[in-house]
């Protein structure tokens, strides 16, 4: 079975007319009919019912139509990726970042990588994990960084690090002076969460954690980003959750970050790439970010320190 035969059959299956399909493919009708017949002979099944005035797909034909769409789309993506990788000697390297990855620590690492690889003109794009997947497929970006483990046949998802989560509370909150807190201590608090419309995301993860511990997550307000959520908390609208490495930089005194003490609660750093992409630039980027995140992981005694003001993003 040849890809050309699959393409021809798919057009016929979509048009349900050899005449229209031939016009669309810019070929004569007789060779098109022969190619489809040869495909049927090779597979040993009838794909098209020609006994009626209007062509009809058989059950096998409908199955092959759907599979052909996926196969040809995948092959086009593979070809684009191969051309992209072959041309990527120096040049542009595009990185997609979710809003939840815009913390000081990661941005510093990206800045260091740019200095470490001056031959790559690195561009950065603010996009959700779902948008990163589409951008990877179309080769608009080379790599994505987020918090969601995407399951997709065309995408590789790798956890580079697992970062501790912290609760953010107003500076006047009853827990503001605590060194560590548990989910049980904030189970009744109103939460400001972000970004509520992106699924799956932090909200789904927290709902699962609360449900597993017999609590109900009460969402008071929705924010577009972690930055907006922090500002809302500082103004007294509730509490929120951020990865602990978001500490650092300038401070605002109206909020405090307190590490969560519960075991097994973390925020993954997920790297997304095209499946099969083995370009040197991607390998260098993956290794650099993984090593940098490992070096920046806080020691246990640091995580037990007194609560600190939240970064002023």
Residue frames relative to the residue before (quaternion, step in Angstrom):
aa qw qx qy qz dx dy dz
X 1.0000 0.0000 0.0000 0.0000 0.00 0.00 0.00
X 0.2121 -0.7971 0.5590 0.0845 3.56 -0.78 1.09
X 0.6038 -0.5639 0.4192 0.3764 3.54 -1.19 0.56
X 0.6039 0.5610 -0.3585 0.4382 3.58 1.08 -0.69
X 0.6460 0.5138 -0.3213 0.4642 3.57 0.99 -0.81
X 0.6352 0.5220 -0.3275 0.4655 3.57 1.01 -0.80
X 0.6544 0.5088 -0.3178 0.4604 3.58 0.92 -0.86
X 0.6529 0.5076 -0.3169 0.4644 3.57 0.93 -0.89
X 0.6708 0.4993 -0.3087 0.4533 3.57 0.85 -0.96
X 0.6473 0.5339 -0.3343 0.4292 3.60 0.92 -0.87
X 0.6532 0.5002 -0.3229 0.4678 3.60 0.96 -0.80
X 0.6395 0.5065 -0.3247 0.4786 3.58 0.98 -0.80
X 0.6596 0.5138 -0.3051 0.4559 3.59 0.95 -0.88
X 0.6785 0.4747 -0.2953 0.4766 3.58 1.06 -0.65
X 0.7268 0.4231 -0.2390 0.4855 3.59 1.01 -0.78
X 0.1656 -0.8013 0.5396 0.1984 3.58 1.18 -0.73
X 0.6752 0.3682 -0.2956 0.5667 3.52 1.06 0.91
X 0.3953 -0.7142 0.5239 0.2432 3.58 -0.77 1.02
X 0.6196 0.5566 -0.3456 0.4323 3.58 1.05 -0.73
X 0.7065 0.4442 -0.2697 0.4804 3.59 0.78 -1.02
X 0.6339 0.5325 -0.3348 0.4500 3.58 1.03 -0.78
X 0.6442 0.5173 -0.3229 0.4616 3.60 0.98 -0.83
X 0.6424 0.5134 -0.3219 0.4692 3.58 1.00 -0.80
X 0.6643 0.5087 -0.3016 0.4572 3.57 0.96 -0.86
X 0.7264 0.4177 -0.2335 0.4933 3.58 1.05 -0.78
X 0.3589 -0.7574 0.4688 0.2789 3.58 1.34 -0.18
X 0.5586 0.5297 -0.4352 0.4669 3.56 0.91 0.99
X 0.5987 -0.5471 0.4314 0.3950 3.57 -1.29 0.20
X 0.6003 -0.6088 0.3842 0.3486 3.55 -1.14 0.58
X 0.6417 0.5503 -0.3649 0.3902 3.70 0.80 -0.78
X 0.6928 0.4464 -0.3180 0.4687 3.68 0.79 -0.80
X 0.5946 0.5507 -0.3690 0.4549 3.58 1.14 -0.57
X 0.6563 0.5063 -0.3079 0.4671 3.58 0.91 -0.90
X 0.6449 0.5229 -0.3255 0.4526 3.58 1.01 -0.82
X 0.6484 0.5233 -0.3256 0.4470 3.61 0.94 -0.85
X 0.6669 0.4860 -0.3070 0.4741 3.59 0.93 -0.85
X 0.6445 0.5105 -0.3234 0.4683 3.60 1.00 -0.81
X 0.6378 0.5182 -0.3318 0.4633 3.59 0.98 -0.77
X 0.6248 0.5313 -0.3337 0.4649 3.59 1.07 -0.75
X 0.6483 0.5035 -0.3169 0.4751 3.58 0.97 -0.83
X 0.6583 0.5107 -0.3159 0.4539 3.60 0.93 -0.88
X 0.6613 0.5108 -0.3109 0.4529 3.57 0.96 -0.86
X 0.7110 0.4350 -0.2557 0.4897 3.58 0.99 -0.82
X 0.3614 -0.7543 0.4756 0.2723 3.57 1.16 -0.50
X 0.6565 0.4474 -0.3176 0.5177 3.58 1.18 0.57
X 0.4311 -0.6507 0.5482 0.3002 3.56 -1.26 0.44
X 0.2263 -0.8014 0.5458 0.0930 3.54 -0.74 1.10
X 0.7908 0.1972 -0.0713 0.5751 3.55 1.10 -0.78
X 0.3004 -0.7243 0.5957 0.1741 3.56 -0.96 0.95
X 0.1296 -0.8290 0.5435 0.0230 3.56 -0.43 1.28
X 0.4712 0.7230 -0.4113 0.2935 3.60 1.28 0.00
X 0.7094 0.3969 -0.2568 0.5228 3.60 1.20 -0.34
X 0.6765 -0.4946 0.3555 0.4140 3.55 -1.28 0.31
X 0.7353 0.3068 -0.1757 0.5782 3.55 1.05 -0.81
X 0.4625 -0.6799 0.4873 0.2939 3.58 -0.74 1.00
X 0.0872 -0.7805 0.6182 0.0330 3.54 -1.10 0.79
X 0.3975 -0.6944 0.5426 0.2557 3.57 -1.07 0.73
X 0.4042 -0.6653 0.5661 0.2713 3.53 -1.11 0.68
X 0.6953 -0.4222 0.3345 0.4759 3.59 -1.25 0.03
X 0.6529 0.5017 -0.3089 0.4760 3.57 1.00 -0.85
X 0.6399 0.5388 -0.3204 0.4445 3.57 1.05 -0.75
X 0.6510 0.5020 -0.3164 0.4733 3.58 0.99 -0.82
X 0.6332 0.5249 -0.3311 0.4625 3.56 1.03 -0.79
X 0.6916 0.4729 -0.2909 0.4620 3.58 0.85 -0.97
X 0.5863 0.5752 -0.3694 0.4346 3.61 1.07 -0.68
X 0.6930 0.4719 -0.2812 0.4668 3.58 0.85 -0.98
X 0.6722 0.4873 -0.2983 0.4707 3.56 0.96 -0.85
X 0.6278 0.5394 -0.3391 0.4473 3.59 1.04 -0.76
X 0.6110 0.5518 -0.3513 0.4459 3.59 1.01 -0.77
X 0.6892 0.4676 -0.2852 0.4744 3.57 0.86 -0.98
X 0.6703 0.5198 -0.3098 0.4296 3.61 0.85 -0.97
X 0.6944 0.4670 -0.2847 0.4676 3.58 0.86 -0.93
X 0.6180 0.5269 -0.3442 0.4711 3.57 1.06 -0.70
X 0.6552 0.5085 -0.3075 0.4665 3.56 0.98 -0.86
X 0.6629 0.5027 -0.3134 0.4579 3.59 0.92 -0.85
X 0.6202 0.5244 -0.3456 0.4701 3.60 1.04 -0.70
X 0.6516 0.5109 -0.3132 0.4650 3.57 0.99 -0.84
X 0.6301 0.5309 -0.3259 0.4635 3.58 1.02 -0.82
X 0.6633 0.5063 -0.3077 0.4572 3.56 0.94 -0.90
X 0.6460 0.5105 -0.3240 0.4659 3.59 0.97 -0.83
X 0.6624 0.5102 -0.3095 0.4530 3.56 0.95 -0.90
X 0.6409 0.5264 -0.3274 0.4526 3.59 0.98 -0.84
X 0.6637 0.4882 -0.3103 0.4743 3.59 0.95 -0.86
X 0.6443 0.5308 -0.3174 0.4499 3.56 1.04 -0.84
X 0.6712 0.4966 -0.2961 0.4640 3.58 0.92 -0.95
X 0.6530 0.5296 -0.3165 0.4394 3.58 0.96 -0.87
X 0.7252 0.4312 -0.2427 0.4788 3.57 1.04 -0.73
X 0.6147 0.5957 -0.3410 0.3886 3.58 1.25 -0.31
X 0.2905 0.6974 -0.5926 0.2793 3.54 0.33 1.26
X 0.7424 -0.0320 -0.0392 0.6680 3.49 0.14 1.34
X 0.5289 0.6730 -0.4167 0.3061 3.56 -0.99 -0.73
X 0.7738 -0.3780 0.2815 0.4232 3.53 -1.26 -0.59
X 0.0365 -0.7588 0.6498 0.0263 3.56 -1.16 0.71
X 0.1309 -0.8396 0.5271 0.0101 3.55 -0.35 1.32
X 0.1326 -0.7984 0.5872 0.0155 3.56 -0.88 1.07
X 0.2053 -0.7601 0.6049 0.1190 3.57 -0.94 0.94
X 0.0769 -0.8014 0.5932 0.0040 3.58 -0.93 0.94
X 0.3525 -0.6928 0.5790 0.2463 3.57 -0.99 0.80
X 0.6480 -0.5222 0.3642 0.4180 3.62 -1.15 0.44
X 0.6537 0.5327 -0.3174 0.4339 3.59 1.06 -0.74
X 0.6673 0.4877 -0.3074 0.4716 3.62 1.25 -0.18
X 0.5245 0.6775 -0.3889 0.3386 3.57 1.26 0.04
X 0.3110 0.7641 -0.5088 0.2461 3.58 1.12 0.57
X 0.6898 -0.5127 0.3262 0.3935 3.55 -1.22 0.50
X 0.6542 0.5477 -0.3316 0.4026 3.60 0.87 -0.93
X 0.7091 0.4495 -0.2762 0.4677 3.60 0.78 -0.96
X 0.6374 0.5236 -0.3383 0.4529 3.58 0.94 -0.78
X 0.6180 0.5279 -0.3398 0.4733 3.57 1.08 -0.69
X 0.6426 0.5203 -0.3195 0.4629 3.58 1.00 -0.81
X 0.6536 0.5074 -0.3154 0.4646 3.57 0.95 -0.84
X 0.6268 0.5211 -0.3300 0.4760 3.56 1.06 -0.72
X 0.6508 0.5089 -0.3082 0.4717 3.58 1.01 -0.82
X 0.6372 0.5209 -0.3368 0.4574 3.59 1.01 -0.78
X 0.6200 0.5427 -0.3409 0.4526 3.58 1.01 -0.77
X 0.6722 0.4694 -0.2937 0.4915 3.58 1.00 -0.81
X 0.6509 0.5325 -0.3050 0.4470 3.57 1.12 -0.76
X 0.7855 0.2041 -0.0948 0.5766 3.60 1.12 -0.66
X 0.0549 -0.8572 0.5112 0.0284 3.60 0.54 1.13
X 0.5924 0.5851 -0.3769 0.4058 3.61 1.18 -0.40
X 0.6645 0.4515 -0.2942 0.5178 3.60 1.29 -0.29
X 0.2630 -0.7333 0.6059 0.1612 3.55 -0.84 1.00
X 0.1368 -0.8471 0.5113 0.0471 3.57 -0.02 1.31
X 0.1030 -0.7733 0.6240 0.0452 3.53 -0.94 0.99
X 0.1883 -0.7846 0.5827 0.0971 3.59 -1.10 0.69
X 0.1108 -0.8031 0.5855 0.0027 3.54 -1.02 0.92
X 0.3465 -0.7199 0.5694 0.1937 3.56 -0.94 0.96
X 0.2862 0.7579 -0.5367 0.2360 3.61 -0.43 1.20
X 0.5439 -0.6092 0.4642 0.3428 3.56 -1.16 0.57
X 0.6756 -0.4796 0.3562 0.4321 3.58 -1.29 0.22
X 0.6397 0.5221 -0.3264 0.4600 3.59 1.00 -0.79
X 0.6522 0.4950 -0.3081 0.4845 3.58 1.02 -0.78
X 0.6082 0.5522 -0.3492 0.4508 3.58 1.09 -0.66
X 0.6225 0.5477 -0.3410 0.4429 3.59 0.99 -0.82
X 0.6819 0.4724 -0.2893 0.4776 3.58 0.86 -0.95
X 0.6575 0.5074 -0.3109 0.4621 3.58 1.01 -0.79
X 0.6227 0.5190 -0.3371 0.4788 3.60 1.10 -0.63
X 0.6424 0.5328 -0.3239 0.4455 3.58 0.93 -0.86
X 0.7515 0.3786 -0.2014 0.5014 3.56 0.98 -0.87
X 0.4435 -0.7269 0.4068 0.3310 3.59 1.39 0.18
X 0.3255 0.7356 -0.5219 0.2837 3.58 1.10 0.65
X 0.7645 0.1278 -0.1073 0.6227 3.58 1.20 -0.52
X 0.4437 -0.6945 0.5080 0.2505 3.55 -1.26 0.42
X 0.7961 0.0200 0.0254 0.6044 3.56 1.15 -0.59
X 0.1704 -0.7726 0.6017 0.1097 3.55 -1.20 0.57
X 0.1442 -0.7702 0.6158 0.0828 3.56 -1.15 0.66
X 0.2063 0.7787 -0.5661 0.1748 3.55 -0.80 1.04
X 0.5772 -0.5942 0.4435 0.3422 3.53 -1.29 -0.39
X 0.6690 0.5208 -0.2805 0.4501 3.60 1.28 -0.20
X 0.3414 -0.7175 0.5726 0.2021 3.57 -0.94 0.95
X 0.1905 -0.8113 0.5478 0.0728 3.57 -0.07 1.32
X 0.1875 -0.7485 0.6255 0.1151 3.57 -1.02 0.86
X 0.2647 0.7459 -0.5549 0.2562 3.57 -0.35 1.27
X 0.5041 -0.6904 0.4209 0.3035 3.63 -0.81 0.91
X 0.7121 0.4442 -0.2600 0.4774 3.59 1.17 -0.43
X 0.7215 0.4312 -0.2143 0.4976 3.57 1.29 -0.23
X 0.2532 -0.7254 0.6187 0.1637 3.54 -1.13 0.75
X 0.1025 -0.7835 0.6118 0.0378 3.57 -0.90 0.97
X 0.0065 -0.8106 0.5830 -0.0553 3.59 -0.67 1.11
X 0.3272 -0.7265 0.5703 0.1996 3.56 -0.88 0.98
X 0.2307 -0.7993 0.5448 0.1053 3.57 -0.57 1.18
X 0.7986 -0.0502 0.0702 0.5956 3.58 1.08 -0.67
X 0.2481 -0.7281 0.6162 0.1691 3.54 -1.32 0.36
X 0.1173 -0.8341 0.5388 0.0150 3.55 -0.34 1.29
X 0.5198 -0.6474 0.4662 0.3055 3.53 -1.03 0.86
X 0.3532 -0.7173 0.5592 0.2191 3.55 -1.17 0.63
X 0.1523 -0.7691 0.6144 0.0877 3.53 -1.22 0.59
X 0.3909 -0.6642 0.5824 0.2587 3.50 -1.28 0.53
X 0.1920 -0.7559 0.6146 0.1187 3.56 -1.02 0.81
X 0.0230 -0.8063 0.5897 -0.0397 3.57 -0.74 1.09
X 0.6017 -0.5307 0.4265 0.4177 3.60 -1.18 0.34
X 0.6288 -0.5752 0.3767 0.3631 3.57 -1.15 0.60
X 0.7086 0.4336 -0.2541 0.4953 3.60 1.16 -0.52
X 0.4097 0.7373 -0.4548 0.2857 3.60 1.29 0.08
X 0.6250 -0.5667 0.3934 0.3654 3.59 -1.17 0.62
X 0.7274 0.4164 -0.2416 0.4890 3.62 1.15 -0.55
X 0.3934 0.7771 -0.4427 0.2127 3.59 1.26 -0.13
X 0.7240 0.4368 -0.2533 0.4699 3.60 1.08 -0.58
X 0.4949 0.6756 -0.4248 0.3437 3.60 1.27 -0.05
X 0.4682 -0.6668 0.5064 0.2823 3.55 -1.20 0.64
X 0.7780 -0.0129 0.0321 0.6273 3.59 1.11 -0.73
X 0.1278 -0.7766 0.6109 0.0856 3.57 -1.21 0.50
X 0.3339 -0.7107 0.5773 0.2238 3.55 -1.31 0.27
X 0.6548 -0.4884 0.3834 0.4309 3.57 -1.26 0.24
X 0.6027 0.5765 -0.3593 0.4187 3.57 1.04 -0.73
X 0.6688 0.5190 -0.3018 0.4385 3.59 1.04 -0.77
X 0.7613 0.3159 -0.1875 0.5343 3.60 1.19 -0.47
X 0.3261 0.7948 -0.4688 0.2052 3.58 1.28 0.19
X 0.7436 0.3951 -0.2185 0.4932 3.60 1.06 -0.71
X 0.4952 0.6801 -0.4240 0.3352 3.59 1.26 0.02
X 0.4497 -0.6321 0.5414 0.3242 3.60 -1.19 0.48
X 0.2265 -0.8047 0.5396 0.1002 3.60 -0.80 1.01
X 0.2216 -0.6949 0.6650 0.1606 3.50 -1.28 0.64
X 0.0003 -0.8411 0.5385 -0.0512 3.59 -0.42 1.20
X 0.1451 -0.7786 0.6104 0.0138 3.53 -1.32 0.54
X 0.7150 -0.3592 -0.5998 -0.0042 1.70 -1.93 1.45
X 0.4817 -0.7454 0.3800 0.2607 3.56 -0.44 1.20
X 0.7053 0.4966 -0.2737 0.4256 3.59 1.08 -0.71
X 0.6297 0.5350 -0.3434 0.4464 3.61 1.20 -0.26
X 0.0052 -0.8239 0.5648 -0.0462 3.59 -0.47 1.18
X 0.5478 -0.2901 -0.7820 0.0656 1.55 -1.75 1.77
X 0.0192 -0.8140 0.5805 -0.0118 3.57 -1.19 0.40
X 0.8108 -0.2701 0.1979 0.4800 3.52 -1.31 -0.36
X 0.6366 0.5490 -0.3383 0.4229 3.57 0.95 -0.85
X 0.6637 0.4955 -0.3027 0.4715 3.59 0.91 -0.89
X 0.6413 0.5341 -0.3160 0.4513 3.57 1.01 -0.86
X 0.6846 0.4761 -0.2881 0.4707 3.58 0.90 -0.91
X 0.6057 0.5473 -0.3597 0.4520 3.58 1.01 -0.75
X 0.6542 0.5120 -0.3106 0.4620 3.58 0.96 -0.88
X 0.6598 0.5100 -0.3139 0.4539 3.60 0.91 -0.92
X 0.6668 0.4961 -0.3031 0.4663 3.57 0.91 -0.91
X 0.6634 0.5123 -0.3118 0.4475 3.58 0.90 -0.92
X 0.6480 0.5271 -0.3204 0.4467 3.61 0.95 -0.84
X 0.7365 0.3834 -0.2205 0.5117 3.59 1.14 -0.59
X 0.5837 -0.6363 0.3460 0.3671 3.55 1.28 0.32
X 0.5637 0.5894 -0.3910 0.4265 3.59 1.22 0.41
X 0.3266 -0.7087 0.5831 0.2259 3.54 -1.33 0.25
X 0.3527 -0.7436 0.5320 0.1993 3.57 -0.74 1.07
X 0.1500 -0.7973 0.5820 0.0557 3.57 -0.64 1.15
X 0.1476 -0.8028 0.5758 0.0465 3.56 -0.45 1.25
X 0.2434 -0.8013 0.5370 0.1016 3.54 -0.52 1.24
X 0.8025 -0.0223 0.0692 0.5922 3.56 0.93 -0.97
X 0.3211 -0.7194 0.5827 0.1997 3.53 -1.31 0.41
X 0.1328 -0.7839 0.6040 0.0553 3.55 -1.06 0.81
X 0.5316 -0.6521 0.4446 0.3076 3.57 -1.16 0.54
X 0.8018 0.0529 0.0160 0.5950 3.58 1.18 -0.52
X 0.6533 -0.4962 0.3737 0.4328 3.60 -1.23 0.22
X 0.6061 0.5678 -0.3598 0.4251 3.58 1.07 -0.69
X 0.6713 0.4847 -0.2935 0.4778 3.55 0.93 -0.94
X 0.6324 0.5371 -0.3363 0.4455 3.60 1.00 -0.80
X 0.6384 0.5265 -0.3266 0.4567 3.60 0.96 -0.85
X 0.6571 0.5108 -0.3146 0.4565 3.58 0.93 -0.86
X 0.6421 0.5187 -0.3211 0.4643 3.57 1.03 -0.81
X 0.6395 0.5109 -0.3222 0.4756 3.58 1.00 -0.82
X 0.6463 0.5272 -0.3229 0.4473 3.59 0.90 -0.87
X 0.6850 0.4689 -0.2743 0.4855 3.55 1.16 -0.65
X 0.6015 -0.6258 0.3307 0.3703 3.58 1.30 0.06
X 0.4591 0.7182 -0.4307 0.2966 3.62 1.20 0.32
X 0.7813 -0.2261 0.1563 0.5603 3.63 1.19 -0.10
X 0.5066 -0.5911 0.4982 0.3819 3.56 -1.18 -0.64
X 0.1250 -0.7827 0.6017 0.0981 3.57 -1.24 0.28
X 0.3958 -0.6927 0.5544 0.2370 3.55 -1.36 0.02
X 0.0321 0.7779 -0.6270 0.0272 3.57 -1.01 0.84
X 0.5555 -0.5459 0.4808 0.4027 3.60 -1.21 0.34
X 0.5758 -0.6458 0.3829 0.3238 3.58 -0.90 0.89
X 0.6337 0.5445 -0.3666 0.4092 3.66 0.96 -0.62
X 0.4846 0.6573 -0.4514 0.3597 3.61 1.20 0.00
X 0.5179 0.6263 -0.4388 0.3834 3.62 1.20 -0.11
X 0.5570 0.5960 -0.4481 0.3656 3.57 -1.19 0.47
X 0.7171 0.4355 -0.3150 0.4437 3.56 -1.24 0.26
X 0.7670 -0.3042 0.2575 0.5028 3.54 -1.16 -0.64
X 0.3002 -0.7796 0.5311 0.1417 3.58 -1.18 0.47
X 0.1658 -0.7177 0.6572 0.1595 3.49 -1.32 0.39
X 0.4304 -0.7528 0.4444 0.2247 3.55 -0.76 1.04
X 0.5813 0.6300 -0.3727 0.3555 3.61 1.20 -0.28
X 0.7745 0.2731 -0.1589 0.5481 3.64 1.20 -0.17
X 0.1761 -0.7692 0.6068 0.0948 3.54 -1.25 0.53
X 0.2793 -0.7323 0.5999 0.1607 3.54 -1.15 0.80
X 0.0293 -0.8020 0.5961 -0.0264 3.58 -0.79 1.07
X 0.4164 -0.7256 0.4809 0.2624 3.64 -0.58 1.08
X 0.4361 -0.6673 0.5392 0.2715 3.54 -1.15 0.73
X 0.3512 -0.7664 0.5068 0.1802 3.57 -0.88 0.98
X 0.5146 0.6671 -0.4234 0.3330 3.63 1.18 -0.39
X 0.4417 -0.6858 0.5149 0.2636 3.57 -0.98 0.88
X 0.8161 0.3070 -0.2070 0.4437 3.56 -1.19 0.60
X 0.5981 0.5234 -0.3827 0.4709 3.59 1.21 0.27
X 0.2131 0.7787 -0.5559 0.1979 3.56 -0.53 1.14
X 0.3591 -0.6873 0.5837 0.2406 3.53 -1.36 0.25
X 0.2875 -0.7820 0.5216 0.1840 3.62 -0.45 1.10
X 0.2736 -0.6840 0.6425 0.2110 3.52 -1.27 0.52
X 0.0795 -0.8371 0.5408 -0.0209 3.57 -0.33 1.30
X 0.1953 -0.7607 0.6117 0.0950 3.53 -0.91 1.02
X 0.1513 -0.7829 0.6011 0.0533 3.56 -0.83 1.06
X 0.0883 0.7810 -0.6145 0.0690 3.56 -1.01 0.86
X 0.6058 -0.5375 0.4217 0.4077 3.56 -1.25 0.23
X 0.5033 -0.6472 0.4732 0.3224 3.58 -0.91 0.89
X 0.8005 0.2633 -0.2156 0.4933 3.54 -0.85 0.99
X 0.5111 0.6323 -0.4332 0.3890 3.60 1.24 -0.06
X 0.0264 0.8102 -0.5815 0.0694 3.58 -0.44 1.22
X 0.2248 0.8045 -0.5220 0.1725 3.58 1.09 0.63
X 0.5808 -0.6001 0.4185 0.3568 3.61 -1.04 0.69
X 0.6352 0.5433 -0.3412 0.4300 3.60 1.00 -0.78
X 0.6587 0.4962 -0.3079 0.4745 3.58 0.97 -0.86
X 0.6513 0.5163 -0.3207 0.4543 3.60 0.92 -0.88
X 0.6560 0.5061 -0.3100 0.4663 3.58 0.98 -0.83
X 0.6537 0.5142 -0.3096 0.4608 3.57 0.97 -0.88
X 0.6521 0.5218 -0.3163 0.4500 3.59 0.89 -0.95
X 0.6922 0.4808 -0.2856 0.4562 3.58 0.83 -0.95
X 0.6530 0.5225 -0.3174 0.4470 3.58 0.98 -0.84
X 0.6970 0.4637 -0.2838 0.4676 3.60 0.84 -0.95
X 0.6354 0.5272 -0.3386 0.4513 3.59 0.97 -0.79
X 0.6736 0.4846 -0.2968 0.4726 3.59 0.91 -0.90
X 0.6626 0.5163 -0.3114 0.4443 3.57 0.96 -0.82
X 0.6469 0.5067 -0.3180 0.4730 3.57 1.01 -0.78
X 0.6341 0.5290 -0.3303 0.4571 3.59 1.04 -0.77
X 0.6660 0.5025 -0.3035 0.4602 3.58 0.99 -0.81
X 0.7166 0.4535 -0.2537 0.4652 3.56 1.07 -0.71
X 0.4362 0.6904 -0.4756 0.3270 3.60 1.25 -0.05
X 0.4218 -0.7340 0.4675 0.2544 3.63 -0.67 1.03
X 0.4959 -0.6327 0.5064 0.3120 3.54 -1.14 0.68
X 0.6705 -0.5197 0.3342 0.4106 3.63 -1.14 0.54
X 0.6749 0.4988 -0.3201 0.4397 3.59 0.87 -0.84
X 0.6115 0.5430 -0.3558 0.4523 3.58 1.15 -0.59
X 0.6699 0.4995 -0.3042 0.4574 3.58 1.01 -0.77
X 0.6716 0.4762 -0.2980 0.4831 3.58 1.22 -0.32
X 0.4355 0.7111 -0.4561 0.3108 3.56 1.27 0.05
X 0.6730 -0.4845 0.3617 0.4260 3.54 -1.29 0.28
X 0.6300 -0.5501 0.3905 0.3846 3.54 -1.18 0.62
X 0.2309 -0.7921 0.5581 0.0882 3.52 -1.01 0.89
X 0.5923 -0.5469 0.4311 0.4053 3.58 -1.19 0.44
X 0.5138 -0.6523 0.4724 0.2956 3.54 -1.19 0.62
X 0.5729 -0.5961 0.4234 0.3704 3.61 -1.04 0.72
X 0.3457 -0.7065 0.5748 0.2258 3.56 -1.12 0.68
X 0.1422 -0.8216 0.5486 0.0620 3.59 -0.08 1.30
